[in-house]
Amino acid sequence: MLHDIRRQAGQVVVPVLGIALLAYFAYHAIQGDRGLFAWMALNQQLKQIHALADAVAAQRAELENRVQRLSSASLDPDLLDERVRAMLNYARQDEVVIMLPPAASVGASTTAN
């Protein structure tokens, strides 16, 4: 009787070990550091980084345009006048100055943060 139990246990051990090994690799293929969920999280981060890179590229293009317009080769008088007024707090005699609270003026003066 003991011999029959050992024989049946020997026949069960190999499939059980195979199933355990398969379950181990399947779990790590999905949940592991390089598994399916980690790959999906990296793709999401990549999309966010691309969106941020596009926003930074647009901001850079806008700044390059402003710098080009302020260069001595092609000076834009309107932009120069705007910058002089902003930097020196100047206004013409025929202009009306409306003073805004500091919180409102900070949001209006910055274009993209």
Backbone as a ProteinNet text record, in pm:
[ID]
protein_1_A
[PRIMARY]
MLHDIRRQAGQVVVPVLGIALLAYFAYHAIQGDRGLFAWMALNQQLKQIHALADAVAAQRAELENRVQRLSSASLDPDLLDERVRAMLNYARQDEVVIMLPPAASVGASTTAN
[TERTIARY]
80.9	0	86.4	192.2	284.3	349.3	376.6	435.2	339.2	209.5	110	100.3	107.3	100.1	221.8	338.4	460.5	452.9	402.1	390.9	293.5	179.8	82.3	136.5	207.9	268.3	373.3	449.1	549.3	485.6	368.4	298.9	235.9	207.7	143.7	247.4	364.3	465.4	508.2	535.3	583.2	478.9	353.3	255.4	234.4	236.5	218.8	335.5	458.2	574	566.3	522.2	506.9	404.8	292.2	187.9	237.7	309.6	363.4	464.2	549.1	647.2	578.6	478.1	402.2	331.1	271.9	203.5	302.8	421.3	524.6	561.5	589.6	629.6	513.3	392.2	275.3	252.1	265.3	249.2	351	476.4	580.6	571.1	513.4	493.3	387.6	298.2	192.8	226.7	269.8	289.9	434.1	529	669.5	718.9	845.9	907.5	906.9	912.7	909.9	786.3	682.1	560.1	465.7	347.7	247.1	202.7	175.3	130.8	240.9	364.4	475.9	490.7	471.3	479.2	369.1	248.2	138.1	164.3	221.2	253.8	361.7	460.4	564.9	509.1	415.6	352	274	207.1	132.9	229.7	340.1	440.2	498.5	518.3	572.5	477.5	347.6	249	252.1	263.3	269.3	395	506.1	631.8	627.2	564.3	550.8	462.8	355.9	268.9	345.8	425.1	505.9	610.7	672	771.8	708.7	587.3	517.9	487.2	444.7	415.6	542.1	651.8	778.9	827.3	809.5	850.4	768.7	638.5	554.4	596.8	626.7	671.3	805.4	893.1	1023.4	1007.9	918.7	895.6	842.4	752.8	699.6	809.9	894.1	1003.7	1105.8	1134.9	1228.3	1172.2	1040.8	977.1	989.6	966.2	977.8	1121.8	1217	1357.7	1396	1348.3	1379.8	1319.8	1199	1135.4	1203	1275.5	1347.9	1493	1537.7	1676.6	1695.8	1818.6	1847.5	1823.3	1828.7	1808.3	1662.3	1569.3	1427.1	1353.3	1361.9	1304.1	1156.1	1071.1	927.6	898.4	858.9	838.2	729.5	623.7	516.9	565.1	639.8	692.1	793.8	878.4	976	904.6	799.3	722.5	658.3	604.4	543.5	645.9	763.4	866.3	918.8	936.6	984.4	883.4	757.2	653.3	649.4	661.4	655.7	776.9	894.1	1016.5	1032.2	993.4	1015.2	889.3	777	649.3	612.9	627.7	593.2	455	391.9	264.9	261.7	184	168.3	71.1	70.4	-17.6	-164.5	-195.6	-334.9	-387.3	-311	-352.9	-410.7	-502.9	-561.8	-499.8	-449.2	-386	-484.3	-511	-600	-513.6	-511.8	-430.4	-507.2	-443.7	-502.6	-441.7	-515.1	-454.9	-336	-239.5	-120.1	-151.9	-251.5	-283.1	-333.6	-415.9	-469.7	-362.9	-272.3	-169.5	-64.7	-38.8	57.7	6.3	-122.5	-178.7	-187.4	-205.5	-217.1	-81.2	23.5	154.1	227.5	199.1	266.8	178.3	238.7	160.7	148	258.4	251.9	356.8	311.4	405	409.9
-118.1	0	126.2	125.2	238.4	257.4	150.5	156	223.2	194.7	256.8	407.5	446.3	589.8	662.4	604.2	666.9	677.2	574.5	574.6	684.1	698.6	801	941.2	954.9	1084.3	1122.3	1026.4	1051.2	1096.2	1044.8	1085.5	1224.4	1269.4	1399.4	1510.8	1480.4	1582.6	1659	1590.4	1656.1	1752.9	1714.4	1812.3	1930.4	1903.2	2011.4	2109.7	2058.4	2147.4	2225.5	2161.4	2229.5	2342.2	2314.3	2416.7	2531.8	2499.3	2602.7	2690	2628.5	2703.4	2792.4	2738.5	2816.3	2934	2911.5	3018.7	3126.6	3086.9	3182.6	3274.2	3216.9	3297.8	3382.4	3329.3	3406.2	3526.9	3507.6	3618	3728.4	3692.4	3792.9	3855.6	3784	3843.4	3953.4	3945.2	4046.1	4149.9	4108.9	4198.2	4240.1	4180.8	4205.2	4342.9	4370.4	4499.4	4527.1	4424.6	4439.9	4372.4	4362	4294.9	4385.7	4334	4403.3	4534	4531.8	4653.3	4758.7	4718.9	4813.9	4875.4	4796	4846.5	4949.1	4921.8	5016.3	5145.9	5138.5	5258.6	5339.9	5273.6	5345.2	5412.9	5348.1	5411.7	5535.6	5531.3	5648	5761.7	5730.7	5832.4	5890.5	5807.2	5853.3	5951.7	5924	6016.5	6150.6	6147.9	6271.7	6350.2	6281.2	6348.7	6409.1	6339.6	6395.4	6520.3	6517.8	6635.7	6752.9	6724.6	6829.2	6882.1	6794.6	6836.5	6924.2	6890.6	6973.6	7111.9	7117.7	7246.8	7331.3	7268.5	7340.7	7387.4	7306.1	7345.6	7465.1	7466.4	7580.2	7706.7	7692.6	7808	7858.2	7766.6	7806.2	7879	7828.1	7893.3	8034.7	8051.3	8184.7	8278	8229.3	8311.7	8343.2	8245.3	8271.2	8376.2	8372.3	8472.3	8611.6	8621.3	8751.4	8802	8713.8	8754.2	8799.7	8727	8764.2	8900.7	8926.8	9055.5	9169	9139.6	9243.5	9257.7	9175.6	9185.5	9313.2	9357.4	9483.7	9473.1	9354.6	9338.7	9362.4	9318.5	9338	9378.6	9504	9554.1	9585.1	9530.5	9555.8	9670.3	9787.1	9902.8	9879.2	9808.4	9783.4	9696.6	9592.6	9504.8	9578.5	9659.8	9738.8	9834.8	9900.7	9992.5	9919	9800.9	9720.6	9684	9640.2	9600	9718.3	9834.4	9953.5	9994.1	9995	10032.1	9934.5	9806.2	9706.9	9715.8	9737.8	9740.3	9871.1	9982.9	10113.2	10172	10103.4	10151.8	10289	10305.8	10430.7	10420.9	10537.3	10547.8	10682.9	10691.5	10818.5	10906.9	11036.1	11130.3	11104.9	11055.1	11034.1	10895.2	10816.2	10682.1	10681.6	10589.2	10570	10444.4	10456.1	10343.2	10287.5	10158.5	10090.4	10000.3	10027.3	9950.2	9823.4	9707.8	9580.1	9531.6	9449.8	9391.1	9302.5	9283.1	9204.4	9064.4	8995.7	8859.2	8858.7	8955.8	8961.9	9003.1	9092.4	9137.6	9029.8	8943.2	8834.6	8736.5	8700.2	8607.5	8666.8	8797.4	8861.2	8883.4	8900.6	8931.3	8809	8691.7	8569.6	8503	8461.1	8399.6	8249.2	8180.9	8035.2	7992.2	7926.1	7876.2	7729.4
0	0	0	76.2	78.9	-57.9	-124.6	-258.4	-356.8	-348.7	-437.1	-411.7	-287.4	-253	-309.2	-296.8	-350.8	-503.1	-567	-713.1	-758.3	-693.8	-730	-698	-588.5	-553.6	-656.4	-704.3	-807.6	-938.1	-967.9	-1090.6	-1077.1	-956.2	-933.3	-918.1	-869.8	-839.5	-964.8	-1072.9	-1195	-1250.9	-1266.3	-1315.5	-1220.1	-1089.2	-991.7	-1000.4	-1010.7	-1026.2	-1157.7	-1263.7	-1392.1	-1384.5	-1319.9	-1305.5	-1218.1	-1110.1	-1022.5	-1097.9	-1177.2	-1255.3	-1358.8	-1424.4	-1522.7	-1454.9	-1339.2	-1265.2	-1222.9	-1180.1	-1140	-1256.4	-1371.6	-1487.1	-1539.7	-1535.4	-1579.9	-1488.9	-1359.1	-1264.2	-1292	-1309.3	-1331.9	-1471.6	-1566.8	-1699.6	-1694.4	-1599.2	-1586.6	-1480.3	-1363	-1249.5	-1226.7	-1291.4	-1261.2	-1301.7	-1272	-1303.7	-1453.4	-1534.1	-1679.1	-1738.8	-1656.4	-1698.2	-1776.1	-1799.9	-1879.6	-1813.9	-1684.7	-1616.2	-1611.5	-1593.5	-1595.6	-1734.1	-1837.9	-1975.4	-2001.7	-1953	-1970.9	-1894.6	-1774.5	-1698.2	-1769.2	-1826	-1899.8	-2024.4	-2092.7	-2208.8	-2167.9	-2054.5	-2004.9	-1972.3	-1907.6	-1877	-2005	-2103.5	-2231.1	-2299.1	-2293.8	-2350.2	-2278	-2145.3	-2068	-2101	-2117.1	-2148.1	-2287.5	-2382.7	-2517	-2515.5	-2436.8	-2425.8	-2364.3	-2262.4	-2200.1	-2296.5	-2373.7	-2471.8	-2579.3	-2621.9	-2720.6	-2664.1	-2537.4	-2474.2	-2461.6	-2423.2	-2411	-2547.7	-2650.1	-2785.9	-2833.6	-2803.5	-2842.7	-2768.6	-2639.8	-2562.2	-2614.6	-2648.5	-2702.6	-2836.2	-2921.6	-3051	-3032.1	-2935.2	-2906.9	-2857.4	-2768.3	-2717.3	-2826.6	-2911.9	-3022.7	-3117.5	-3139.6	-3224.4	-3162.9	-3031.7	-2964.4	-2967.5	-2946.6	-2950.1	-3089.9	-3190.6	-3328.7	-3360.8	-3309.9	-3336.3	-3261.9	-3154.9	-3080.8	-3126.5	-3220.5	-3265.6	-3346.3	-3354.4	-3423.2	-3573.7	-3631.4	-3775.6	-3814.2	-3731.9	-3763.3	-3636.3	-3601.5	-3477.6	-3497.2	-3412.6	-3416.1	-3318.6	-3368	-3279.7	-3174.7	-3210.2	-3113.7	-2998.1	-3030.4	-2926.3	-2839.6	-2902.3	-2826.6	-2732.8	-2781	-2698.6	-2581.1	-2607.5	-2501.2	-2393.8	-2435.1	-2339.1	-2259.2	-2325.7	-2254.2	-2148.7	-2183.1	-2086.5	-1969.2	-1999.2	-1891.4	-1799.5	-1856.9	-1776.5	-1699.1	-1758	-1695.2	-1632.6	-1644.1	-1590.7	-1647.4	-1776.2	-1843.3	-1906.7	-1921.3	-1992.2	-2062.7	-2168.9	-2238.9	-2162.3	-2196.8	-2126.4	-2157.7	-2276.8	-2314.9	-2277.6	-2205.2	-2166.2	-2025.8	-2002.5	-1871.1	-1811.3	-1689.1	-1621.5	-1520	-1529.5	-1435.6	-1348.8	-1221.2	-1127.7	-1087.2	-1102.9	-1066.9	-936.8	-862	-742.4	-781.8	-692.4	-727.8	-778.6	-723.7	-768.6	-912.5	-948.4	-1083.9	-1184.1	-1144	-1236.9	-1261.7	-1162.6	-1182.1	-1286.6	-1278.9	-1375.3	-1513.9	-1523.9	-1654.4	-1719.1	-1637.6	-1694.8	-1746.2	-1689.9	-1738	-1839.5	-1950.2	-2058.2	-2038	-2011.8	-1996.6	-1896.9	-1789.7	-1687.7	-1690.8
[MASK]
+++++++++++++++++++++++++++++++++++++++++++++++++++++++++++++++++++++++++++++++++++++++++++++++++++++++++++++++++

